[in-house]
Amino acid sequence: MKRVYNIDVLRGIVMIIMALDHVRDMLHVTAITQQPTDLNTTTPVLFFTRWITHLCAPTFVFLSGVSAWLSMKRTNDVRASRLFLLKRGLWLILLEFTLVGFGLWFDVHFTLFIFNVIGAIGVGFMVLALLIARSPKTIAILGLCILFLHNLAPLVPGDDHSLFKQLLMPLFSPAAYPLGHGRLFIIGYPPIPWLGIMLLGFAGGRLFELETITAPSCKPQASSNTPLRGSRKQRSLFLRIGIAAIGLFILLRVINVYGDPVRWAQQKNGLFTVLSFINVTKYPPSLQFSLLFLGIMFLIAAAIANVKNKWTELVCVYGKVPLFYFVLHWYLLHPLVFAMVLLQGFKSSEMVFGFNFGRPKSGSGLPLWAIYVVWIAIVTAMYPLCKWYGRYKERNKGKMWVRLL
């Protein structure tokens, strides 16, 4: 299947931003003890360092739905598409609890199993496989119902300890379950809210085919800084969708009644009041969170619609191999945690794994400016690896395992 250049660029942007959050989470001096969006303890720079990365997960999940649509449309084989989505979904769930899980924790005892974004996408693909024969309109309605109504789940009557609530709520909100022998299973990305975003991506997949170009490579055309002909309609549509989504977010946020479990409030000054206004809930992704960041995603999509230049060419390299990038960057990042700890004078016996990522209980970490330096270094180091794998993937696209990674 030929790739849609705009999708690769958009995905590449969020993959680059994503690495910033992971570097901060593992290396920042206050990462273990402080929530960067806690307005009682944060700074504006730290807040926005975390806040901007909220764009990544909803964009990645939405574009996974778009890619599923484009794949089905071009093969024109519902049965084959269903089988591929089931295989890919199972593969992603397996990957979540093996290569990704080990890269995240570096714990040979596997004491923590966390169901995160890769697992949520895997479940989404499997559900989408069951719905794939339905019309895009039906899937869009289902996605919108989930998006707008899943915040009502906590209001379902019943005792919190009832079997019904214990089985239902982990589908809608984070949960943790002890597995015995010191092991813990955590649902960080409850599948239902993220499924709604994926279904909307699938239903909206045709928008990314509208007057767009497909490109097997990431090489720019000669007129590198000028939008290509035929992009105006797509850009206008993306712009209107983005503005509408953000406008609805602002309306709901001003009303301050529904769409996010945490209401905004006046703070110690105007800047922190603005931070409170945009400080929406990601776990699970609230309606207001989804509207805001999907709206921003569409604005970015409008800005890059069929634009080809040296910068989009560079970003495209990352966007063509997102899963490869996601898995591998943990294995570049986590050894830096150990190097930091040892260089700061701690002993290996003081390393605490699990939620501490191998850092001591206190005293280790880098200042925020150094986090940005390490982030740029990680992204730079990933470039030749992604470029190599992108070429390998293009030469071997008929192999199933290559399609899955």
C-alpha positions as CSV (number, residue, x, y, z in Angstrom):
1,M,0.0,0.0,0.0
2,K,1.3,3.5,-0.9
3,R,1.6,5.7,2.1
4,V,-0.1,9.0,2.6
5,Y,2.6,11.6,3.1
6,N,0.5,13.9,5.2
7,I,-0.3,11.1,7.7
8,D,3.4,10.2,8.0
9,V,4.3,13.8,8.7
10,L,1.6,14.2,11.3
11,R,2.5,11.0,13.0
12,G,6.1,11.9,12.9
13,I,5.4,15.2,14.7
14,V,3.7,13.5,17.6
15,M,6.3,10.7,17.8
16,I,9.0,13.4,18.2
17,I,7.0,15.2,20.9
18,M,6.2,11.9,22.6
19,A,9.9,11.3,23.4
20,L,10.0,14.5,25.3
21,D,7.5,13.2,27.8
22,H,9.3,9.9,28.3
23,V,12.6,11.6,28.8
24,R,11.0,13.9,31.4
25,D,9.3,11.0,33.1
26,M,12.4,9.0,33.5
27,L,15.1,11.6,34.0
28,H,13.7,14.8,35.4
29,V,14.7,15.5,39.0
30,T,11.1,15.8,40.3
31,A,9.5,13.2,38.0
32,I,9.1,10.6,40.8
33,T,7.7,13.0,43.4
34,Q,5.8,15.6,41.5
35,Q,3.0,15.7,38.9
36,P,3.9,18.3,36.3
37,T,0.3,19.3,35.9
38,D,-0.3,19.8,39.6
39,L,-0.9,23.6,39.8
40,N,0.1,23.6,43.5
41,T,3.7,22.6,42.8
42,T,4.4,23.0,39.1
43,T,5.9,25.8,37.0
44,P,4.5,27.0,33.7
45,V,7.5,25.6,31.8
46,L,7.2,22.2,33.4
47,F,3.4,22.3,33.0
48,F,3.7,22.9,29.2
49,T,6.5,20.4,28.9
50,R,4.0,17.8,29.9
51,W,0.8,19.3,28.5
52,I,2.0,19.5,24.9
53,T,2.7,15.8,24.9
54,H,-1.0,15.1,25.6
55,L,-1.3,15.6,21.8
56,C,0.5,12.3,21.1
57,A,-1.8,9.5,22.3
58,P,-5.1,10.8,20.8
59,T,-3.4,11.6,17.5
60,F,-1.7,8.2,17.4
61,V,-4.9,6.4,18.2
62,F,-6.9,8.4,15.7
63,L,-4.4,7.9,12.9
64,S,-4.4,4.2,13.6
65,G,-8.1,4.2,12.8
66,V,-7.3,6.3,9.6
67,S,-4.7,3.8,8.5
68,A,-7.1,0.9,9.1
69,W,-9.6,2.6,6.8
70,L,-7.0,3.3,4.1
71,S,-5.7,-0.3,4.2
72,M,-9.2,-1.7,3.8
73,K,-10.1,0.7,1.1
74,R,-7.1,-0.1,-1.0
75,T,-7.2,-3.9,-0.6
76,N,-11.0,-3.8,-1.1
77,D,-11.3,-7.0,0.8
78,V,-13.2,-6.9,4.1
79,R,-12.4,-10.4,5.1
80,A,-8.6,-9.9,4.6
81,S,-8.8,-6.6,6.4
82,R,-10.6,-8.1,9.3
83,L,-8.1,-10.9,9.6
84,F,-5.2,-8.5,9.5
85,L,-6.7,-6.3,12.2
86,L,-7.2,-9.2,14.5
87,K,-3.6,-10.4,14.0
88,R,-2.3,-6.9,14.5
89,G,-4.4,-6.3,17.5
90,L,-3.2,-9.5,19.2
91,W,0.4,-8.7,18.2
92,L,0.2,-5.3,19.8
93,I,-1.2,-6.6,23.0
94,L,1.6,-9.2,23.1
95,L,4.2,-6.5,22.4
96,E,2.8,-4.3,25.1
97,F,3.5,-6.9,27.8
98,T,6.9,-8.1,26.5
99,L,9.2,-5.8,24.5
100,V,7.5,-2.5,25.4
101,G,6.9,-3.6,29.1
102,F,10.6,-4.6,29.5
103,G,11.8,-1.4,27.8
104,L,9.7,0.7,30.1
105,W,10.6,-0.9,33.4
106,F,13.8,-2.9,32.7
107,D,12.7,-5.3,35.3
108,V,13.7,-8.9,34.7
109,H,11.2,-10.1,37.3
110,F,8.3,-8.5,35.4
111,T,6.6,-7.3,38.6
112,L,4.5,-4.7,36.7
113,F,2.3,-5.3,33.7
114,I,0.7,-2.1,32.4
115,F,-1.9,-1.9,29.7
116,N,-1.0,1.3,27.9
117,V,-1.5,2.9,24.6
118,I,-0.1,0.0,22.5
119,G,-2.5,-2.4,24.2
120,A,-5.4,0.1,23.8
121,I,-4.7,0.3,20.1
122,G,-4.5,-3.5,19.9
123,V,-7.9,-3.9,21.6
124,G,-9.3,-1.1,19.3
125,F,-8.1,-3.0,16.2
126,M,-9.8,-6.2,17.4
127,V,-13.1,-4.5,18.0
128,L,-12.8,-2.6,14.7
129,A,-12.3,-6.0,13.0
130,L,-15.7,-7.0,14.2
131,L,-17.3,-3.7,13.0
132,I,-15.4,-3.3,9.7
133,A,-18.3,-4.3,7.5
134,R,-20.5,-1.6,9.0
135,S,-20.9,1.7,7.2
136,P,-18.6,4.6,8.1
137,K,-21.6,6.5,9.2
138,T,-22.6,3.7,11.7
139,I,-19.0,3.6,13.0
140,A,-18.8,7.4,13.3
141,I,-22.1,7.4,15.3
142,L,-20.7,4.7,17.6
143,G,-17.4,6.6,18.0
144,L,-19.2,9.9,18.8
145,C,-21.5,8.2,21.3
146,I,-18.5,6.8,23.1
147,L,-16.7,10.1,23.0
148,F,-19.6,12.2,24.3
149,L,-21.0,9.7,26.8
150,H,-18.2,7.7,28.4
151,N,-17.8,10.3,31.1
152,L,-21.2,9.1,32.4
153,A,-19.8,5.7,33.3
154,P,-19.0,6.6,37.0
155,L,-22.6,7.5,37.4
156,V,-23.8,4.0,36.7
157,P,-25.7,3.0,39.9
158,G,-24.3,0.2,42.1
159,D,-21.7,-0.3,44.8
160,D,-18.1,0.3,43.8
161,H,-17.3,-3.2,45.1
162,S,-20.0,-5.0,43.2
163,L,-19.0,-7.5,40.5
164,F,-20.7,-5.4,37.9
165,K,-18.7,-2.3,38.7
166,Q,-15.5,-4.2,39.1
167,L,-15.9,-5.7,35.6
168,L,-17.3,-2.5,34.0
169,M,-15.2,0.3,35.3
170,P,-11.8,-0.9,34.1
171,L,-13.1,-0.6,30.6
172,F,-13.7,3.1,31.2
173,S,-11.2,4.3,33.8
174,P,-7.7,3.2,35.1
175,A,-7.5,0.4,37.6
176,A,-4.9,-1.8,39.3
177,Y,-5.1,-5.5,40.2
178,P,-2.6,-7.4,42.4
179,L,-1.6,-10.7,40.7
180,G,0.2,-12.2,43.7
181,H,3.9,-12.7,44.5
182,G,4.4,-8.9,44.4
183,R,3.1,-8.5,40.8
184,L,0.6,-5.9,39.7
185,F,-1.5,-5.5,36.6
186,I,-2.4,-1.8,35.8
187,I,-4.9,-0.6,33.2
188,G,-3.4,2.8,32.4
189,Y,-5.3,3.3,29.1
190,P,-8.9,1.9,29.6
191,P,-10.0,0.6,26.2
192,I,-13.5,2.1,25.7
193,P,-12.6,5.8,25.6
194,W,-9.7,5.2,23.3
195,L,-11.8,2.9,21.1
196,G,-14.1,5.9,20.5
197,I,-11.2,7.9,19.1
198,M,-10.1,5.1,16.9
199,L,-13.6,4.6,15.5
200,L,-13.7,8.2,14.6
201,G,-10.4,7.9,12.9
202,F,-11.6,5.0,10.8
203,A,-14.8,6.8,9.9
204,G,-12.8,9.9,9.0
205,G,-10.2,8.1,7.0
206,R,-11.7,9.3,3.7
207,L,-10.9,12.8,4.7
208,F,-7.2,12.0,4.4
209,E,-7.7,10.8,0.8
210,L,-9.4,14.0,-0.2
211,E,-7.2,15.7,-2.8
212,T,-4.1,14.4,-1.2
213,I,-1.0,12.7,-2.5
214,T,0.5,9.3,-1.8
215,A,4.2,9.0,-1.6
216,P,6.2,5.9,-1.1
217,S,9.2,8.0,-0.1
218,C,9.8,11.2,1.9
219,K,11.6,13.2,-0.7
220,P,10.3,16.7,-1.3
221,Q,9.4,18.1,-4.7
222,A,11.4,21.0,-6.2
223,S,9.0,23.7,-5.0
224,S,9.7,22.7,-1.4
225,N,8.1,25.6,0.5
226,T,4.8,25.9,-1.5
227,P,1.7,23.9,-0.7
228,L,0.9,21.5,-3.6
229,R,-2.1,22.1,-5.8
230,G,-5.3,20.3,-4.8
231,S,-4.7,20.8,-1.1
232,R,-7.1,23.7,-0.5
233,K,-10.3,21.7,0.1
234,Q,-8.6,19.3,2.5
235,R,-6.9,22.1,4.4
236,S,-10.2,24.0,4.7
237,L,-12.1,21.0,5.9
238,F,-9.4,20.2,8.5
239,L,-9.3,23.8,9.7
240,R,-13.1,23.9,10.2
241,I,-13.1,20.6,12.1
242,G,-10.3,21.7,14.3
243,I,-11.9,25.1,15.1
244,A,-15.3,23.4,15.7
245,A,-13.7,20.9,18.1
246,I,-11.8,23.5,20.1
247,G,-14.8,25.8,20.1
248,L,-16.9,23.1,21.6
249,F,-14.2,22.4,24.2
250,I,-14.1,26.1,25.2
251,L,-17.9,26.1,25.5
252,L,-18.0,23.0,27.7
253,R,-15.1,24.3,29.7
254,V,-16.7,27.6,30.3
255,I,-20.0,25.9,31.4
256,N,-17.8,23.8,33.7
257,V,-20.4,21.1,34.4
258,Y,-19.8,18.1,32.0
259,G,-17.0,16.7,30.0
260,D,-14.1,16.5,32.5
261,P,-14.1,15.2,36.1
262,V,-11.8,18.1,37.2
263,R,-13.4,21.6,36.9
264,W,-11.2,24.6,36.3
265,A,-11.0,27.4,38.9
266,Q,-9.4,30.7,39.5
267,Q,-5.9,30.4,40.6
268,K,-3.2,32.7,42.2
269,N,-2.8,34.7,39.0
270,G,-4.1,34.9,35.5
271,L,-1.5,32.6,34.0
272,F,-2.3,29.8,36.4
273,T,-6.0,30.3,35.8
274,V,-5.4,29.7,32.1
275,L,-3.4,26.6,33.0
276,S,-6.3,25.4,35.1
277,F,-8.7,26.0,32.2
278,I,-6.6,23.8,29.8
279,N,-5.6,21.3,32.4
280,V,-7.9,18.5,31.2
281,T,-7.9,14.8,32.2
282,K,-6.0,12.2,30.1
283,Y,-6.6,9.1,32.3
284,P,-9.1,8.3,31.0
285,P,-9.3,10.8,28.1
286,S,-12.3,13.0,29.0
287,L,-14.6,14.5,26.4
288,Q,-12.9,17.9,26.8
289,F,-9.5,16.4,26.6
290,S,-10.4,14.6,23.3
291,L,-12.0,17.7,21.8
292,L,-9.1,19.9,22.6
293,F,-6.3,17.7,21.4
294,L,-8.1,16.2,18.4
295,G,-8.9,19.8,17.5
296,I,-5.2,20.8,17.7
297,M,-4.4,17.7,15.7
298,F,-6.7,18.8,12.9
299,L,-5.3,22.3,12.9
300,I,-1.8,20.8,12.5
301,A,-3.1,18.6,9.7
302,A,-4.5,21.7,8.0
303,A,-1.2,23.5,8.3
304,I,0.8,20.6,6.7
305,A,-1.8,19.6,4.2
306,N,0.3,18.5,1.2
307,V,3.2,20.7,2.2
308,K,6.6,19.2,1.2
309,N,9.9,20.7,2.3
310,K,13.1,19.6,4.1
311,W,11.4,19.7,7.5
312,T,8.5,17.5,6.6
313,E,10.9,15.2,4.8
314,L,12.8,14.8,8.0
315,V,9.7,14.3,10.2
316,C,8.3,11.9,7.7
317,V,11.2,9.5,8.4
318,Y,9.9,9.0,11.9
319,G,6.2,8.8,10.9
320,K,6.8,5.9,8.5
321,V,7.9,3.6,11.2
322,P,6.0,4.6,14.4
323,L,5.9,1.2,16.1
324,F,9.6,0.6,15.5
325,Y,10.4,4.1,16.9
326,F,8.1,3.5,19.9
327,V,9.7,0.2,20.9
328,L,13.3,1.1,20.2
329,H,13.4,4.5,21.9
330,W,12.8,2.9,25.3
331,Y,16.0,0.8,24.8
332,L,18.0,4.0,24.0
333,L,16.4,6.0,26.9
334,H,16.4,3.5,29.8
335,P,20.2,2.9,29.8
336,L,20.6,6.6,30.2
337,V,18.7,6.4,33.5
338,F,21.3,3.9,34.8
339,A,24.2,6.0,33.5
340,M,22.7,9.1,35.2
341,V,22.3,7.3,38.5
342,L,25.8,5.9,38.5
343,L,27.4,9.2,37.4
344,Q,25.5,11.0,40.2
345,G,27.3,8.8,42.8
346,F,24.6,6.2,43.6
347,K,25.3,2.5,43.8
348,S,23.5,-0.2,41.8
349,S,22.2,-1.5,45.1
350,E,20.3,1.7,45.6
351,M,18.4,1.4,42.3
352,V,14.6,0.9,42.7
353,F,12.8,-0.6,39.8
354,G,9.1,-0.6,39.0
355,F,7.7,2.9,39.2
356,N,11.1,4.4,39.8
357,F,12.5,3.0,36.6
358,G,15.7,2.0,38.4
359,R,16.3,5.3,40.1
360,P,17.0,5.6,43.8
361,K,14.1,6.7,46.0
362,S,15.3,10.3,46.1
363,G,18.2,12.5,45.1
364,S,18.7,11.6,41.4
365,G,17.6,13.4,38.3
366,L,18.4,16.1,35.8
367,P,17.1,19.8,35.6
368,L,14.5,20.6,33.0
369,W,17.0,22.2,30.6
370,A,19.0,19.0,30.5
371,I,15.8,17.1,29.8
372,Y,15.4,19.0,26.5
373,V,19.1,18.3,25.6
374,V,18.6,14.6,26.2
375,W,15.3,14.6,24.2
376,I,17.0,16.2,21.2
377,A,19.8,13.7,21.5
378,I,17.4,10.7,21.6
379,V,15.4,12.0,18.6
380,T,18.6,12.6,16.6
381,A,20.0,9.2,17.4
382,M,16.7,7.6,16.3
383,Y,16.8,9.3,12.9
384,P,19.3,7.0,11.1
385,L,17.8,3.9,12.7
386,C,14.3,4.9,11.5
387,K,15.6,5.8,8.0
388,W,17.3,2.4,7.7
389,Y,14.2,0.5,8.9
390,G,12.0,2.6,6.6
391,R,14.0,1.5,3.6
392,Y,14.1,-2.1,4.8
393,K,10.4,-2.0,5.3
394,E,9.8,-0.7,1.8
395,R,12.0,-3.4,0.3
396,N,10.3,-6.2,2.3
397,K,6.7,-4.9,2.6
398,G,5.3,-8.3,1.5
399,K,6.5,-10.0,4.7
400,M,3.9,-10.2,7.4
401,W,6.2,-9.5,10.4
402,V,7.4,-6.3,8.6
403,R,3.8,-5.2,8.1
404,L,3.2,-5.8,11.9
405,L,6.2,-3.6,13.0
